[in-house]
Amino acid sequence: MNVNPITRLDYPDPDVIRVEDTYYMVSTTMHFMPGCEILQSFDLVHWEHVTYVYETLDHTDAQQLKSGHNIYGQGMWAASLRYHEGRFYICFVANDTRKTYLYTSEKIDGPWKKQLIEGFYHDGSLLFDEDGRNYIVYGNDEIWITELNEDLTAPKKDGLHRLLVSDHKNPELGYEGSHIQKINGYYYIFLIHSLRDRWMRTEACFYSDSLEGEFTGGDVLCDDRGYCGQGVAQGGIVDTPDGKWYAMLFQDSGAVGRIPILVPVTWKDHFPVFGQNGHVPEEIEVHSTRPGYIYQPLVGSDDFCNGLLPRWQFNHDPDPRYYHLDALQGTYTITTREVCTELTQAVNTLTQRMSYPSCAAEVTVDASALKEGDVAGLCALQSCYAAVGITKHHGKYEVLMLDKKEDGILDMTEGTVVESHQMDFRLEADFCNMKDEARCYYRVNKGDWLPIGTVHKLYFKLDHFTGCRFGLFCYAAEETGGSACFRDFKYYDVDEIS
């Protein structure tokens, strides 16, 4: 028996397919690079990294964190993953460029060929019909279908284009998050929206035996698993080799992000029935197509001796001129590129997802090459971040905590002078029942861990729209060219925290 939630990490807007005995999942990666991560599984519960579809997207100034620009809350959203006639297809929009991207590959691990689809299709979902015609379903509040041309570059001239369903009068959230699938001769559109009297994700489904006909249906799941009133919704369904069906949805879980939830699906009169008696079961019996398979972890420690592991993503585009990996020394070094007053504008910040319900990380920082005013350390990355770091002030090294409040005010603890330029930092986070708190520590010469600053409140906010992450950062407040060297990153999940 396996227990929800799946992955315990921020993998929102999932789309899952099965190709022979393997399940593949794509989810939103927004401003993190490389982007559009694909995972694989053989049982729908345990997942591991397969590939990223792109290293960088368009490399605009905003994607590079240049001159105060950024793409927080934008970037790559809600991809559609399909496999058709021996080829993989991934379609998504980027809200900063207002473009619709289509990547194709004969192999799941690439290489991926990039093209654009003319138009902007919010939360688009691809359909390859049996008659050879191609469609995309998309929209928010109003859900539309548009027929695409043969090479998927633009709407087909005089092709089908019509409104399917709408919920545009919903004061909380109308229909969006489209997933269209054709199953046994019927077309199914899976959507999310909110309850009208309060915010709560709800899964809906509409179906028809014809794309020109009327789509009927309604809500199929309205359940929060007893977790803080946060509904489970948005995603499609997938079948197993033995004919069972499951939905891969997600649940808002506070600052840690939006976590996948697996829901069994049965059928009644050609209509899907989600869950058990209207609820998401906590324990689900699944069968692996490869029993005994050992999965590589999605997050974890790193000694930086094996290149950049796929569990790491940069915050926005990296600039290779200003970071260096030394496999022999086991170090990751960031050199400052431009002066900035915000940790969130620091280039080459390296991140990993934080884990529900609690986790911690440690890292050793060599600050000997910092310049006056530079700050380097370990953070809980989001708009209202917490960070513990070391700075150079009047030629002396000081340890400090950065405490960015929900209201945007940045508090910095008064620096504690330390004699060493090498420091260990630790950051702990507690996400249980949306407690969403972080605590910072430091130690000198492998001594006792010393707390610094206050308990920090974390928030999931729409300005970044992603779950909180551990980040290794270095930025310049006065002049560029300083650097910090990181080594021995250690990741602890809830079972390892004393």
C-alpha positions, 0 to 999 in steps of 0.5 A: 500500500502506498500513501498520498501525497506523491513525491512530497515535492512541488510538482504542480500542473502534472500531465501523465502518459503511459508508453508501454510499461513506463509512465512519464510526467511533466509539470510546471517549472516556471523560472527555473532552468533547465526547464520543463522537467520530465519524470518517469515511474513504473508504478505511478507512486515512485518517480525519478528524473529523466530529462529537461526539455530545454536548458534555457528558453529564449534567454531574454534579459528578464530570464537572465535577471538582468538590470532588475528584470525577472520572470517570477510568477511567469515562465513555463506553465502547465505543459501538455505531454503526448506520445503519437505515432512514435514521437513525444510532444510537449506543448506549453505557454510562457507567460513572459514571452506570450508564446506557445511552444511545442517541443518534439522528440523521438526519444523521451530524453531528447534531443528535443526540437523546438518550434512555436504554435501561432497564438497563445493557448492558456493551459493548452492540451493537445489532441491527436485524433484517430482521423489524423486531425490535430487540436488544442483545448485551452482557456480560462473561464471559457474553454475553447478548442481550435484545430491545428494544421498538419505541422502544428504551427498554426490554427488550420484555415477553416478548421474547427474553432468553438467554445466547449464549456464556460464558468466565466461568472465564478467569483473565485476561479473559472474553468482552466487547466485543460486536459483532453483525452479520447477514450473508447470513442468519447472525448473527455475534458478534465478541468479545474475551477473553484467552489463559488463561495470560497477558494477550493480547487475542484476537479470537473469533467465534461464529455461528448461523443463528438467534438462538434457536439454538446459536452456534458458533465460537472464536478467529479472531485471536491475533497481536501483530504482533511488538509486545511481546506485545500482541494485536490484538482488539475490533471488528467487520467492514465491507464495501467497495462492491466486496465485500471485508471488513475488521475494524477492531480495536485494539492496546494500545500502552503509554502512547500508548494503544490504536491501531486496526489494520486486518485483511483478512477472507475467508470459508470456509464462512460463517465469517470468516478474519482476516488472512493465515495467522493474522497481521495484515499490515503492508501492506494494499492498499485502494481509496478511494471518493473518490481524491484526497480530502484529509483534515483532520488529527486532531491538530496545531498551533493559533494559536487564531485559528479558535475551538476546533478539533475536535482539542481536547477538555477533560479532563472537563466544561469550565466556560465561566465560567473559560476564554476564547478570543480569536481576534483575539489568538490566545489561550486563557486559563484562570482558576482556579475552585477550589483543588486540589493535583493537576493532574488536578483542574484544570478546563478543561485542554485536550488533544490525543492524543499520536501513536505512535511519538513526538511533541512539543509546544510552547506559549507561556505568559503567566503575568503574571496568576498568583496566588501558588502557581498553576501553569500549563504543558504536560503529558503527561496521565495519572495519573502525569503529567509537566508543565513549568510556571511558578509564582509563588512569593514574588512571583517567577516560577519554572519547574518540572517536575512528576513524578508517579510510578507509585506516586502520589508527586509530585515537584516540581523545585526552582523555577528563578527566571526574570525573565520572566513569559512562557515557552515550554515543550516536551514530547517523548514517545517511545512506540516499543516501549513505551519510554514516556518524556517529557522537558521543556524551557523557554526564555526570550526564544526562546533555547535550549531548556533541559532541566528535571527528569528523564526521566519514565516514562509508563504506561497504567494502568486508573485513567485507562484512556486514552492519554497526551495533551498538556494545557494547564493552570492550577490554584490551590494557594492562592487562586482567580482567577489566570489563564494565557494560552496561545498558539502551540501547535505539534505535531510528529510523528515525522517533524518531530522532530530 
